[in-house]
Amino acid sequence: MTDRPGSRTALAQVLPERTWTKDEIEAAAPLAPLPAGIQPVIAIRDLHKGFGSRKILRGIDLDVLRGETLCILGGSGSGKTTLIRHLMGMLKADVGTIQVAPAPAVAGMPSTEAGFELGAANEEQLATWRRRLGVVFQGAALLGSLTVLENVGLPLVEVDHRPANEIYERVVEALRRVYLPAQEILHLKPASLSGGMRKRVGIARAIIQRPEIILYDEPTTGLDPVTVSGVNELTLDLQKKLGITSIVITHDLEAAFTIADRIAMLYRGRIIAIGPTEEFRHSPNPAVQQLLTGSTRGPLTEAYLQGTSES
């Protein structure tokens, strides 16, 4: 029988055990050389963010490649949500940069938009950037007082100011892309939907403006195994059919190894390991091994046991 990704048997094949220092475990993983002729759609360099005395991000270096699915793993307090907020332009770094590439050419026409640094962006640039993003929030974050039609169509109403007939057509199209029976659920409110259907409605809202990049915040949390598989297949389908770049924040190891082109791990505010799934699975870093095995022994829990945990 084949070992599942991250199983103890699989990790026993990693490099021989040795004693790692705290600094070695927390050291940032080096950036991999970019393929010839490839520029990242997002390039993060030496990103730092703190709130008072709490240092959340402590030097993030990360490239996101166009069209890839990048999964970011990490324990609570590792900085995942803070990183996502920076990518959305909701937070500005204390130190470091986030360089975003120009939008891709459309219908053979070159992009007229220049790339820019998010931390120095003006309101017009931020608005343009956010239109390139779709966000799938944990729990779907649907508005309980609105119908499915109103929830999914909300960006077209509030941001794009599209006419009602166009909104209806595009909502139906988006729901069908996520394999939902549009005509049966358009009039329903979120409370009438199952957890899996609510998640799919949230993804439909995220793609309604035809984004280039989707940020997923724990997309499979709280879902049953069958629905988890459905969400994973949908993520892969959107990448394949629409060419969407996906950044997925998740605790779900099986989902990460199913959908990711590359996996990164955030630990104490740094990316300590990153690579294709097979390479990541065999990382010798003790924090990565502990996350993959689910062991209670290792650097992820030692600080708590010693009463010196950091957020």
C-alpha positions in Angstrom: 0.0 0.0 0.0 1.3 3.5 -0.9 2.1 5.8 2.0 0.0 8.9 2.1 1.8 12.2 1.8 3.5 13.1 5.0 3.0 9.7 6.7 5.5 8.6 9.3 6.7 5.8 7.0 7.3 8.1 4.2 9.1 10.6 6.4 11.3 7.8 7.7 12.9 7.9 4.3 14.0 11.6 4.8 17.6 12.4 5.5 19.1 10.8 8.7 18.1 12.6 11.9 20.3 15.2 13.4 20.0 17.9 16.0 18.7 21.2 14.5 19.2 24.5 16.3 16.3 27.0 16.7 17.9 29.3 14.1 18.2 26.5 11.6 14.6 25.5 12.0 13.4 29.1 11.6 15.7 30.0 8.7 14.0 31.2 5.5 14.1 28.8 2.6 16.1 30.2 -0.4 14.1 31.3 -3.4 14.3 28.8 -6.2 15.7 30.0 -9.6 12.9 31.1 -11.9 12.4 29.1 -15.2 13.9 30.8 -18.2 11.7 33.6 -19.5 9.3 33.4 -16.5 8.5 36.3 -14.2 6.4 35.9 -11.1 2.9 37.4 -11.0 3.7 38.3 -7.4 7.2 38.7 -6.0 7.5 39.2 -2.2 10.8 40.3 -0.8 11.9 40.5 2.9 8.3 41.3 4.1 8.1 42.2 7.7 5.0 43.1 9.7 4.4 43.6 13.5 1.7 44.9 15.7 3.3 46.5 18.7 5.8 44.1 20.2 4.4 41.1 18.3 6.4 40.3 15.2 4.1 38.4 12.8 6.0 38.3 9.5 9.8 38.3 9.9 11.2 38.3 6.4 8.9 36.6 3.8 10.5 35.8 0.4 8.1 34.2 -2.0 7.4 34.1 -5.8 4.0 33.2 -7.1 4.0 32.0 -10.7 1.3 32.6 -13.2 -1.2 29.7 -13.5 0.1 27.7 -10.6 -1.7 26.5 -7.5 0.4 27.4 -4.4 -0.7 26.0 -1.1 0.6 27.7 2.1 0.6 25.6 5.3 1.3 26.6 8.8 0.0 26.5 12.4 -2.1 29.0 14.1 -0.3 32.3 14.6 2.3 31.6 11.9 1.3 34.6 9.8 -0.9 33.1 7.1 -3.8 35.5 7.5 -1.5 38.5 7.8 0.2 37.5 4.6 -3.1 37.2 2.7 -4.2 40.7 4.0 -1.0 42.1 2.5 -1.7 40.4 -0.8 -5.2 42.0 -0.8 -3.7 45.4 -0.2 -5.4 45.7 3.2 -2.1 46.0 5.2 1.1 47.7 4.4 4.4 46.1 5.4 6.8 47.6 7.9 9.7 46.5 5.8 9.9 44.8 2.4 8.0 44.8 -0.9 5.3 43.0 -2.8 5.8 43.6 -6.6 2.8 42.6 -8.8 3.3 42.0 -12.5 1.2 43.7 -15.2 -2.1 42.0 -16.1 -1.8 39.4 -18.9 -2.5 40.3 -22.5 -6.2 39.8 -23.5 -7.2 38.6 -27.0 -3.7 39.2 -28.4 -3.6 42.8 -27.2 -0.7 43.7 -24.9 -1.6 44.9 -21.4 -1.7 48.6 -20.9 -1.2 48.3 -17.2 2.3 48.5 -15.6 3.4 46.4 -12.7 3.7 48.2 -9.3 4.7 47.7 -5.7 1.6 47.1 -3.5 3.0 49.0 -0.5 3.4 52.2 -2.6 0.2 51.8 -4.7 -2.3 54.6 -5.0 -6.0 54.1 -4.7 -6.5 53.6 -8.4 -3.8 51.0 -8.6 -5.2 49.2 -5.5 -8.7 49.1 -7.1 -7.2 47.8 -10.3 -5.3 45.1 -8.4 -8.3 44.0 -6.4 -10.3 43.5 -9.6 -7.7 41.0 -10.6 -8.3 39.1 -7.4 -11.1 36.8 -6.3 -11.3 35.8 -2.6 -12.8 32.7 -1.1 -13.3 33.3 2.6 -13.3 30.7 5.3 -17.0 29.7 5.9 -17.9 31.3 2.5 -18.8 34.7 4.2 -22.1 34.9 2.4 -24.6 37.6 3.6 -27.5 35.8 5.3 -30.1 38.4 4.3 -29.4 38.1 0.6 -30.4 35.4 -1.9 -27.8 33.4 -3.8 -28.4 35.6 -6.9 -27.8 38.7 -4.8 -24.7 37.3 -3.0 -23.0 36.1 -6.1 -23.9 39.2 -8.1 -22.9 41.6 -5.4 -19.5 42.6 -6.9 -21.2 43.3 -10.3 -23.6 45.6 -8.5 -21.4 47.4 -6.0 -18.1 47.5 -8.1 -18.9 47.2 -11.8 -22.5 48.7 -11.7 -23.7 46.3 -14.4 -27.3 46.1 -15.6 -29.7 43.6 -14.0 -30.0 41.4 -17.0 -26.2 41.0 -17.4 -25.9 40.3 -13.7 -28.4 37.5 -13.9 -26.7 35.9 -16.8 -23.3 36.1 -15.3 -24.5 34.7 -11.9 -26.1 31.7 -13.7 -22.8 31.2 -15.6 -20.7 31.4 -12.5 -23.0 28.9 -10.6 -22.8 26.5 -13.5 -19.0 26.7 -13.5 -19.0 25.5 -9.9 -21.5 22.7 -10.7 -24.6 24.1 -8.9 -28.2 24.0 -10.2 -28.5 27.7 -10.8 -32.3 27.9 -11.4 -33.1 25.8 -8.3 -31.1 27.9 -5.9 -31.0 31.5 -7.2 -33.9 32.5 -4.9 -32.6 30.7 -1.8 -30.7 32.2 1.1 -27.5 30.8 2.6 -29.3 29.2 5.5 -31.1 26.9 3.1 -27.9 25.5 1.6 -25.6 22.8 2.7 -22.1 23.6 3.8 -20.7 22.4 0.5 -23.1 24.4 -1.5 -22.4 27.5 0.5 -18.7 27.0 -0.2 -19.4 26.6 -3.9 -21.5 29.7 -3.9 -18.6 31.6 -2.3 -16.3 30.4 -5.1 -18.9 31.5 -7.7 -18.9 35.0 -6.2 -15.1 34.9 -6.3 -15.0 34.2 -10.0 -17.9 36.4 -11.0 -15.6 39.2 -12.1 -13.4 36.7 -14.0 -10.3 37.2 -11.9 -6.7 36.3 -12.8 -5.9 35.2 -9.2 -7.9 33.6 -6.5 -7.0 33.6 -2.8 -8.5 30.8 -0.8 -8.7 31.0 3.0 -9.2 27.5 4.4 -11.5 26.4 1.6 -12.2 22.9 2.9 -12.6 23.6 6.7 -15.6 22.0 8.2 -16.6 20.0 5.1 -17.2 16.3 4.8 -14.7 14.2 2.8 -16.9 13.9 -0.3 -17.5 17.7 -0.4 -13.7 18.3 0.2 -13.0 16.2 -2.8 -15.5 18.2 -4.8 -13.9 21.5 -3.8 -10.5 20.2 -4.6 -11.6 19.1 -8.1 -13.2 22.5 -8.6 -10.0 24.3 -7.8 -8.1 22.2 -10.3 -10.9 22.6 -12.9 -10.8 26.4 -12.6 -7.0 26.4 -13.0 -7.2 24.2 -16.0 -10.2 25.8 -17.8 -9.7 29.5 -16.8 -5.9 29.6 -16.2 -6.4 31.0 -12.8 -3.5 31.4 -10.4 -4.5 30.0 -6.9 -3.0 30.8 -3.5 -4.5 28.4 -1.0 -4.2 28.9 2.8 -5.0 25.5 4.3 -4.5 23.1 7.2 -5.8 20.2 5.1 -2.7 18.2 4.1 -4.5 15.8 1.8 -6.1 18.7 0.0 -2.7 20.5 -0.4 -1.0 17.4 -1.8 -4.0 16.9 -4.2 -4.2 20.3 -5.7 -0.8 22.0 -5.3 1.9 22.5 -7.9 4.0 23.8 -5.0 3.6 23.8 -1.2 5.1 26.3 1.2 5.2 26.3 5.0 5.0 29.4 7.2 6.6 29.1 10.6 7.2 32.0 13.0 6.8 34.5 10.2 9.1 33.0 7.6 8.7 30.5 4.7 10.9 27.7 6.0 10.2 25.2 3.2 8.8 25.4 -0.3 8.8 23.2 -3.4 6.9 20.8 -5.6 4.8 18.4 -3.5 7.3 15.5 -3.6 10.2 17.7 -2.7 8.2 19.4 0.2 7.2 16.0 1.6 10.8 15.0 2.0 11.9 18.3 3.7 14.2 17.4 6.6 13.2 20.5 8.6 11.7 19.2 11.9 8.9 21.7 11.9 7.8 20.5 8.5 8.0 16.8 9.5 6.0 17.5 12.6 3.2 19.3 10.6 3.1 16.4 8.1 3.0 13.6 10.8 0.7 15.4 13.3 3.1 14.5 16.1 2.8 16.3 19.4 6.6 16.4 19.7 8.6 18.9 17.9 9.2 22.7 17.4 5.5 23.4 16.7 4.5 22.5 20.2 7.7 22.8 22.3 7.2 26.6 22.7 3.7 26.1 24.1 4.9 23.4 26.5 7.6 25.7 27.7 5.2 28.6 28.0 7.1 30.7 25.5 4.7 30.6 22.5 4.6 33.5 20.0 1.8 34.6 17.8 
